[in-house]
Amino acid sequence: MKQNRIIWILSGVIVALALALAGVFVFLSNQPPVKRGPQLITPITPLEPDPAKWAINFPRQYDTWLKTKEQSPTTWGGSQPYSKLERDPRLKTLFAGYSFAKEYNEDRGHYWAVEDVSKTARAPTAGTCWTCKSAVVPGLMKEMGPENFYATPFKELAPRMTHPIACADCHKAETMELTITRPALQEALKAQGKDWTTATRQEMRTLVCSQCHVEYYFKGTGNYLTFPWEKGIRIEQIETYYDSYGFKDWAHAQSGAPMLKMQHPETEFYTAGSTHYAAGVACADCHMPYIRDGATKYTSHWLASPLKYPDQACGACHRDVEYVKKRVTDIQLQTMTTMTRTEESLVAAISAIQTLSNTVGADSQALEQARLLHRRAQMRWDFIAAENSAGFHNPEEALRILAEAIDYARQAELIARQAIKP
């Protein structure tokens, strides 16, 4: 009898412990997830534009960000300022009648963003031009609202742009999570049926760059910043979008064609089926590689060409870094050589169209057809010329687009020459 009692007592204890343990599991599973984040030495105000205030907590990242101040070239780019118009006089013909024929300089690093846009001879007038130049912008947009920000004159906003592109553009101050602070990207993704808030961290390592490294235009009288992604991100889909609105940036001074100026479509070019993108490589993997300092691993914020630190950027995936560097060189040389041929075909087309337009009794139908082909050709050339990788982000796509550009340009030239009366 005593033995049975002990068995019952032990059974009761086991059941009680099991119930208690189950209760603990239920309690824990119903708790809100703990947000991971760094232990800050000093709090950072949300949307704080001054990177020096973030540096107290992240000195290594800040030191590498300061390297964006450096001015040094790579073979086809870099951050050393020079006049593209002087290096390639054909650009004056290609952009005749537009501000880029007055000044077209190589960009410098993020550190110089505010200074460079303030001093450009292209004389921006819309507040929209500040959107991607300063870490002050997210806070200003929250204060003013995007629509009012875009509609405010450039000079009126200038005194408030006290810091260049920095931490607040991409990070939440409380947790350091990556975030999208520019409404234009949020709106463009929404138009495609995408919810950026569900993106993975690896996807965000590209999306934060996509806030600015894209093709865009100013929509309507309020200069509302808009990405032409509604129909897709490939060059043909962007062209269809602009055609559907009858949009043009300017009328070419020599050919009279309604022209489109491409900005810097790195996102569209890279994500349109490139090998690296298909493999899940993010922009930051190559342009902001991980760096080791003793036992500490951190992300470089130099935001430079991978050719500046190939061992970290390329060596993370490729064993033979020297081979990769040679491969990059070969691809870029091939792209730039083809781009030169494209420019030559465009200049010839412009000359023929100009001659036709100056001909008394010119065939108006042939003239309009040639102008349309000029628009198509130059848009494609500029898509590659304005993109900042000399074709490396998507080599096959670069050559495909340039081949189409040459074809359209030669068609325009042929139509114009055939229509010129002897």
HELIX and SHEET records of a PDB file:
HELIX    1   1 LYS A    2  SER A   29  1                                  28    
HELIX    2   2 PRO A   51  ALA A   55  1                                   5    
HELIX    3   3 PRO A   59  TRP A   65  1                                   7    
HELIX    4   4 LEU A   66  LYS A   69  5                                   4    
HELIX    5   5 LYS A   84  ARG A   87  1                                   4    
HELIX    6   6 ARG A   90  LEU A   94  1                                   5    
HELIX    7   7 SER A   99  ALA A  101  5                                   3    
HELIX    8   8 HIS A  110  TRP A  112  5                                   3    
HELIX    9   9 ALA A  113  LYS A  119  1                                   7    
HELIX   10  10 GLY A  127  TRP A  130  5                                   4    
HELIX   11  11 VAL A  137  MET A  144  1                                   8    
HELIX   12  12 PRO A  146  ALA A  151  1                                   6    
HELIX   13  13 PHE A  154  LEU A  157  1                                   4    
HELIX   14  14 ALA A  158  ARG A  160  5                                   3    
HELIX   15  15 CYS A  167  ASP A  169  5                                   3    
HELIX   16  16 PRO A  183  ALA A  191  1                                   9    
HELIX   17  17 TRP A  196  THR A  198  5                                   3    
HELIX   18  18 ARG A  201  LEU A  207  1                                   7    
HELIX   19  19 CYS A  209  GLN A  211  5                                   3    
HELIX   20  20 ILE A  235  TYR A  245  1                                  11    
HELIX   21  21 GLU A  266  THR A  271  1                                   6    
HELIX   22  22 THR A  275  ALA A  278  1                                   4    
HELIX   23  23 CYS A  283  HIS A  287  1                                   5    
HELIX   24  24 PRO A  306  LYS A  308  5                                   3    
HELIX   25  25 PRO A  310  ALA A  313  1                                   4    
HELIX   26  26 VAL A  321  SER A  357  1                                  37    
HELIX   27  27 SER A  364  ALA A  386  1                                  23    
HELIX   28  28 PRO A  395  ALA A  419  1                                  25    
SHEET    1   A 2 TYR A 217  LYS A 219  0                                        
SHEET    2   A 2 TYR A 224  THR A 226 -1                                        
SHEET    1   B 2 TRP A 250  ALA A 251  0                                        
SHEET    2   B 2 PRO A 258  MET A 259 -1                                        
SHEET    1   C 2 TYR A 290  ASP A 293  0                                        
SHEET    2   C 2 THR A 296  THR A 299 -1                                        
END                                                                             
